[in-house]
């Protein structure tokens, strides 16, 4: 939007600040009970797992999304709002993460809605699993 509307604004992307246990830092965390907080960790854990999968060569966004959903559905305390894998610049869905991607999740835990995200960096277009391949 900043680019499309020519806002004289510089957008600076920073890493998500996290609690020592990995939960994204948020004022909403104070509404979680101890048990709910344990379930909330599934958001960051599922993102970390998907990021590792992408680094290890899983480029199919559908497969990554399925893995995240399976991880989140392991807790009956979570009500999944969304899991999306999108282009970080346009927020349009992507089917392959080799060009880079933003993985975004949102879920309800009790009466608290939590969000989290992870960036998957672009990989060299001629690399697969760290090995150079022909074009």
Protein Blocks (a to p, Z undefined) as FASTA:
>chain_A
ZZmnopabddddddddddfkopacdfklmmpcfklmmmmmmmmmmmmmmmmmmmnopabf
klmmmmmmmmmmmpmkbccfbdcdddfklopacfbfknopaddddddehjbccddddddd
dddfkbgehiacdZZ
